[in-house]
Amino acid sequence: MIRILGKKKVQKRIFWGLAVVIIPSFVIWGVGTQMRSSHETFAAKVYRQAISRDDYYNRLQAILEQYRQFSNSEPAENSAEMEKIKKAALEDLIRQSVLSREIKRRRIKVTDKELLAVVREDPSFRDEKGNFDERRFQETVASMPDEEWLKIEDNLRKNLSLRKLQNLVGSEAQVKVTDQDMADYRTKYSLAPDKVKDEDLRKVILSQKASEAFESWYQQVRKKAKVESYI
């Protein structure tokens, strides 16, 4: 539990993040009704970890809302676009389950100190000079229910755990940027040295290569995952 900012105690746990990872409880059904119950209750199972239909429909609605805001339209119910969205919603939840299992398997943890460091960097809690404003932070904490802060903290902890996993995978893949990578990138996008510094360009390329390495790693893990889909 996060209780200290500087020298002062904070009574509510905190968490500042965006992504929500829902890990449904694993329910053991009778052998004779397992297939029927799975099809009626679950959207999928990953390593016997259940993904409920409620979670699936919630994720589907979230994606549809993003679709509406982006395109100002509604996909037809039986269209190829709607099928693509439904597939994406289920695959998002499968991905979350696979990655959550990998985080647990690797025993990746996030400390309260690491959570506090993220909170202190949040622009929402900075004053006019860019320094952490404890008063503003505590006012925000006091204005929200304990349950909401607990949910925020949980989300942030999951986000930081995922970031640690990504860093580990990148390290294992020995991701690096060569001089040839830099030259090729400048040629491809017509980037002159006076427009983009080498240091900044190297960070961009490193980020891209790390993302590619992580996605390649995930696809391999995904293939080995015992996924049962009922949608």
N, C-alpha and C positions, 0 to 999 in steps of 0.2 A: 504494500500500500504506500502511495506517495503521501508523505506527511510533512515534508520540510521543503521550504523554498527559502534559501539563504539560511536564516536562523529562526524563522517563524514556522509554526505548525499549521498545516492545512488539514481540515477535517474531512475533506471529500477527495476521493480518488479521481484522477484526471486522465484524460486521453484525448489527443488531438489528431484525427485521421479521417480518411474518406472511405476506404474500402471496407465492406462488411463481409466477413467470412462466416458462414453458418455451417456448423458441423452437426448434423442430425444425430440423435441417439440411435444406436444399433438395437433393433428389436428382433428377438428370436421367436419365430413362429413355429407352429406345429408342422411336422413333415407333410401331412396330408393336405394342408391348405397353403403351403408356402408359395407356390406359383400364383395361385389366385390372389392371395393377400398382397404379394409383391406388386402385381400388376395394378391392383386397385388402390394401393396405398403409396407406393414409391414411384418416383420418376426414374430412379436408377440406383444402383449400388456400386460402390468402388471399394474393392478389398473387403466386401461384406459391410461396408459403411453405408447406411441408408441415406439417400437424398429424397426428401419427401416431395410429394406433388405440390404441397403448399409453397415450399421453397422455390420450386420450379416456376409456378405461376407468378409468384412475387417477382422473381428475376425477369420473367418474360414481360411483365407489365412495366418494369423499370426500363427495359430496352425499348419497348414500344413507345414509352413516353419520350425517351431520347430521340427516337426516330421521328416522332411528331414534331418535336421542337426543331429538329434539323431540316426536315423536308417539308414541313407544313402540310402533311398529308397522312393518310391512313392506309397501310397495306391491306389489300383485299384478303379476306379470310383464307381462301384456298390458293392464293397466288404463290409463285416461286419465291417471292420476296418474303412472304410470311413464313414459309417453310424454312427459309434461311435464318430468319430471326429466331424461330423456335429452336432450331438446331444450335444456334449460338448461345441461347439462354441455358440449355442443358449442358453444353460443353463448358460454359463458364463455371457451373457448379461442379462439374467433374474435375475441372482444373484445380479449383479451390480445394477439393477433397484430396486430390493427388498430392498437391503441394503441402497441405497441412500434415499429411501423413509423413512426407519426407522431412519436414521441419521437426516433427516429433521423433522420427527415427534418428536424426542427426543430433537430437537433444539440444536444439537451438533455443536459447533463452534470451529474454530481454529484461534487464534490471530496471529498478525504479530510477536509478541515476540516469540511465539512458533515456527513459521517458521524460524526465525533467529537462534534460539537455534539449530535447526536441521542443518541448513547451516553451523554453526560454528563447528559442529561435523563431517562434511564431510571431509574425508581424502584428497580429491582433493584440499582443501583449507588450508592444514596444511603445515608448513615449516619443515625443517630438524629436528627441536627439538620437533615437534608435536604440535606447537602452531598455532592458527588461523592466516593466512597470509592475511591481508586485501588487500594488493597490488595484490596478485595473484587472489583474489576474484574479485576485480574491473576490472582487465584485462580480466577475463573471461566474466564478465557482458558486458564490452564494445565491445567484439568480436562477440556478438550475437545480432540478431534483437530483438526489443522490443516484437514483437508478440511471438517469441519463448520463451522468459523469462516469459511472461504472461502464456503461456501454461504449462511451467515447474512449476510455482507457483501454478497454479490451480490443477495440478496433485498431488503435495505435500500436498496441503490443503486437498484433498480428501483422500489421504493415512493416514494422521494424524487423520482425522475424523473417518475413519474406525478403526484405532487403539484405539481411545477413545471408540467407540462402543463396540469393543471386550473387553476392560477393564471393561466397565459397565456390560456387560453380564456375564463376569467372576465373578464380584463382586456380582451380583444378584444370581448367581448359588452357591455362597459361596465355590468356588474352593479352596481346600487346600490339603496339602500333609501330610499324617500321617506317623508314624514310621513304621507301617505295610506296607505301600506303598513302603517305602524305602527298607525294608527287602525283599519284594517280587521282587522288581526290581533287586536287587543285585543277588538274587537267579536265576531269569530267565535269566539274561545276564552274570552270573558268574563274577560279578564286586567286586573285593576285596576292602576293605576300603583304602588300601595303594595305589591303582591305581586311584580311583575316590573318591574325598573328599565328605563328606556328603553335604556340602553347594552347590557344583556343581551339585551333583545328584539331590538334592531337586529342583534346578532351572529347570533341564531337565524334571523331572516328572511334575512339576507345569505347564510348558509350554505345555506339551502333554495333560494334563488334561484340561487346559484352552481351547486348540484347540478343544478337543472333546466336551466340554460343549458348545462352540460357534457353532459348527457344528450341534449339537443336537438342539440348540435353533433356528438356521437358518432353519432347516428342518421343524420345527413346524410353523414358520412364513411363509415359502414357501407354505405349505399346505393351509394356509388361504388366500394367495394372489390370486387375481382374474387374473389368467394367461390365455390368449388366444394365442395359437400358430398357425401359418399359414405356417410353414415349414414342 
